[in-house]
Amino acid sequence: MRAALVDTGPLVALFVRGDPDHRRVKSFFKKYQGPLVTTWPVVTEVCHFLDPAVALRFLRWIEGGGAAVIELPPDEAGAIADLMQRYLDRPMDLADASLVWLAAHTGIADVLTLDEGDFQTYRTPSGQPFADLLGVR
């Protein structure tokens, strides 16, 4: 199965039982067999939205192989800033920019997101749209 990029929303929903998308996201994660890939800006954003004890569980999940976390090279800050500038009308945050940057460097165009509007707008460098594996709610 192909790898998928993971955005903030599904990770928060996975760890917050009261989240309206918790059951749907949890069901997807149980069934999905492919590698999950994210970035440190996404991990940081997830931890910001979680209570501290839940953030610890999330980080232990990452440590246990729940998702691969990719480093962003410092010399790519300009490329990430260029993406944020390109989508300034959305606006694109750092977490989203890091995933679009990662897609450009890995060829992964499948994404788990709850921000359908944003990832329907974003494109890979080749102009390819992202495939939202969670689908429309």
C-alpha positions as CSV (number, residue, x, y, z in Angstrom):
1,M,0.0,0.0,0.0
2,R,1.2,3.5,-0.8
3,A,2.4,6.0,1.8
4,A,0.2,8.8,2.9
5,L,1.0,12.3,4.3
6,V,-0.8,13.0,7.6
7,D,-2.1,16.5,8.5
8,T,-2.8,17.8,12.0
9,G,-6.6,17.3,12.1
10,P,-6.7,13.5,11.8
11,L,-4.0,13.2,14.4
12,V,-5.9,15.4,16.9
13,A,-9.1,13.5,16.1
14,L,-7.4,10.2,16.7
15,F,-6.2,11.1,20.2
16,V,-9.3,13.2,21.3
17,R,-12.2,10.9,22.0
18,G,-14.7,13.8,22.1
19,D,-13.6,15.1,18.6
20,P,-16.5,14.8,16.1
21,D,-14.2,13.0,13.7
22,H,-12.7,10.6,16.3
23,R,-14.6,7.4,15.3
24,R,-14.2,7.9,11.6
25,V,-10.5,8.7,11.8
26,K,-9.8,5.9,14.3
27,S,-11.6,3.4,12.0
28,F,-9.5,4.6,9.1
29,F,-6.2,4.3,11.0
30,K,-7.1,0.7,12.1
31,K,-7.7,-0.4,8.5
32,Y,-4.9,1.6,6.7
33,Q,-1.9,-0.6,5.9
34,G,0.4,1.9,4.3
35,P,3.2,3.9,5.9
36,L,2.1,7.2,7.4
37,V,4.4,10.2,7.0
38,T,4.3,13.6,8.6
39,T,6.6,16.5,9.6
40,W,7.8,18.1,12.8
41,P,5.7,21.2,12.1
42,V,2.6,19.0,12.1
43,V,3.7,17.2,15.3
44,T,4.2,20.6,17.0
45,E,0.8,21.7,15.9
46,V,-0.8,18.5,17.1
47,C,0.8,18.8,20.5
48,H,-0.4,22.4,20.7
49,F,-4.0,21.3,20.4
50,L,-3.8,18.4,22.8
51,D,-3.9,18.4,26.6
52,P,-0.3,17.7,28.0
53,A,-1.1,14.1,29.0
54,V,-2.7,13.3,25.6
55,A,0.3,15.0,23.9
56,L,2.6,12.6,25.7
57,R,0.5,9.6,24.5
58,F,0.7,11.0,20.9
59,L,4.5,11.4,21.1
60,R,4.8,7.8,22.4
61,W,2.7,6.7,19.5
62,I,5.1,8.5,17.1
63,E,8.0,6.9,19.0
64,G,6.4,3.5,18.5
65,G,6.2,3.9,14.8
66,G,2.7,5.3,14.4
67,A,4.0,7.7,11.7
68,A,7.4,8.6,10.3
69,V,8.4,12.2,11.1
70,I,10.5,13.9,8.4
71,E,13.0,16.6,9.2
72,L,12.9,19.8,7.1
73,P,16.4,20.8,6.1
74,P,17.1,24.4,7.2
75,D,18.2,25.3,3.7
76,E,14.7,24.6,2.5
77,A,13.1,27.4,4.6
78,G,13.1,29.6,1.5
79,A,11.2,27.0,-0.5
80,I,8.7,26.6,2.3
81,A,8.3,30.3,2.5
82,D,7.7,30.4,-1.3
83,L,4.8,27.9,-0.8
84,M,3.3,29.9,1.9
85,Q,3.5,33.0,-0.3
86,R,2.0,31.2,-3.2
87,Y,-1.1,30.3,-1.1
88,L,-1.2,33.5,0.9
89,D,-4.9,33.9,0.1
90,R,-5.8,30.6,2.0
91,P,-3.5,31.3,4.1
92,M,-1.2,28.3,4.2
93,D,0.3,27.6,7.6
94,L,3.7,26.1,8.2
95,A,2.3,22.6,8.9
96,D,0.5,22.5,5.5
97,A,3.5,24.0,3.7
98,S,5.7,21.4,5.2
99,L,3.4,18.6,3.9
100,V,3.2,20.2,0.4
101,W,7.1,20.5,0.5
102,L,7.3,16.9,1.5
103,A,5.0,15.8,-1.3
104,A,7.3,17.6,-3.8
105,H,10.3,15.7,-2.5
106,T,8.8,12.3,-2.1
107,G,6.1,12.1,-4.8
108,I,3.5,11.3,-2.1
109,A,0.1,12.8,-3.1
110,D,-2.2,10.9,-0.8
111,V,-3.1,12.9,2.3
112,L,-5.1,12.4,5.5
113,T,-6.6,15.7,6.3
114,L,-9.8,17.2,7.7
115,D,-9.0,20.5,5.9
116,E,-10.6,19.5,2.6
117,G,-10.7,23.0,1.3
118,D,-7.0,23.6,1.7
119,F,-5.8,20.3,0.2
120,Q,-8.3,20.6,-2.6
121,T,-6.5,23.9,-3.5
122,Y,-2.9,22.9,-3.0
123,R,-1.0,21.2,-5.8
124,T,2.2,19.2,-6.2
125,P,4.9,20.9,-8.3
126,S,3.7,18.9,-11.3
127,G,0.2,20.3,-10.8
128,Q,-1.3,17.1,-9.5
129,P,-4.1,17.5,-6.9
130,F,-3.8,15.7,-3.5
131,A,-6.0,12.7,-3.0
132,D,-7.8,13.0,0.4
133,L,-8.0,9.4,1.7
134,L,-10.5,10.3,4.4
135,G,-12.9,11.6,1.7
136,V,-15.6,14.2,2.1
137,R,-17.5,14.1,5.4
